[in-house]
Amino acid sequence: MFFIMIILINANQETKPIALHIGALFNSDNLFINNSQYDLQAAQIAIDEINLRYQDLFNGRYTLTLLSNNSRVEKQIFCTF
């Protein structure tokens, strides 16, 4: 599994909590390791649990959003002449 975490802040909101976006890449094409479904579910459950307590953890200032995608990279074929 390949995992990257990126945090982006959207600071244009004044009355609502600021959304912190956490990005993650999961290997969902690997047939041998549950397609990272359990990893994605665990990450989303963790985000949900944190957001339930955002008043205590972040003084109501921030909420978390999970952005996920497949980490698969298409193979490139290069021709040399």
Residue pairs with C-beta under 8 A, 6 or more apart in sequence:
1 26
1 27
1 33
1 36
1 39
1 71
2 25
2 27
2 71
3 24
3 25
3 26
3 39
4 23
4 24
4 25
5 22
5 23
5 24
6 21
6 22
6 23
7 20
7 21
7 22
8 20
8 21
8 23
9 18
9 20
10 18
10 19
10 21
11 18
13 19
17 54
17 58
17 60
17 61
17 62
17 63
18 61
18 62
18 63
19 62
19 63
19 64
19 65
20 62
20 63
20 64
20 65
21 64
21 65
21 67
22 47
22 64
22 65
22 66
22 67
23 67
23 68
23 69
24 40
24 43
24 66
24 67
24 68
24 69
25 68
25 69
25 70
25 71
26 36
26 39
26 40
26 68
26 69
26 70
26 71
27 33
27 35
27 36
27 70
27 71
27 72
28 35
28 36
28 37
28 40
28 70
28 71
28 72
29 35
29 70
29 72
30 36
40 68
43 66
43 68
44 66
47 64
47 65
47 66
50 57
50 64
51 63
51 64
54 60
54 62
54 63
54 64
